[in-house]
């Protein structure tokens, strides 16, 4: 689905020990940087934007 080149470290990841990577496109995939082989959670992009909107408003 997504290649490793499409993932980038999330700007919400505070440090190297607790990082997630995100790949954005028609859908948004999220994976654990330290456990890439476990796969990724995939969300419709509009749901991902809604989640970010809620977390930003509560921060």
Buried (B, 14 or more C-beta within 10 A) or exposed (E): EBEEEEBEEEEEBEEEEEBBBBBBEEBBBBBBBEEEEEEBEBBEEEEBEEEEEEEEEEE
